[in-house]
Amino acid sequence: MYNYEALWRTMKERGVTTYSLVNHYNISSHTMRNIRHNENITMETLHRLCQILHCQASDVVEITFSEEESVLYKEIKRRSS
């Protein structure tokens, strides 16, 4: 699952608005919709956002795992040990 709360904080800190991302930096409204709904964006878009905001990927998105994904990861890790 993707969480873009960090992006909103970074944008606020840098004084960058959604309007400016769409109208000045050509980030598509579809991409902004994906961000608002915590859906995926491309690595290219993540890179562009980092360039625009002069930040790292962790200042834009956090990836979290569901309980099911965490259990699966632990099982895979256990098997490889």
C-alpha positions, 0 to 999 in steps of 0.5 A, spaced: 500 500 500 502 506 498 501 512 503 503 519 500 502 523 507 509 525 506 508 528 499 503 533 502 507 535 508 513 536 503 509 540 498 507 544 504 514 545 507 516 547 500 510 552 498 508 547 492 501 547 491 497 541 487 495 547 482 503 548 481 504 541 480 499 540 474 499 547 471 507 549 472 510 542 472 506 538 468 504 533 473 498 530 470 491 530 473 490 523 473 497 522 477 494 527 482 488 523 482 492 516 484 496 520 489 490 522 492 487 515 493 494 512 495 495 508 488 501 507 484 505 512 480 511 511 476 518 511 478 519 517 472 513 521 476 516 519 483 523 522 480 520 528 477 516 530 484 523 529 487 526 534 482 521 539 483 521 538 491 528 537 491 527 531 496 528 524 497 523 518 495 521 517 502 519 525 502 514 523 497 511 516 499 511 510 504 510 503 502 506 499 507 504 492 508 498 489 509 498 484 515 497 478 510 503 481 506 507 481 512 506 474 514 508 472 507 514 476 507 516 473 514 515 466 511 519 467 505 525 470 510 524 464 514 525 459 508 531 462 506 534 462 512 
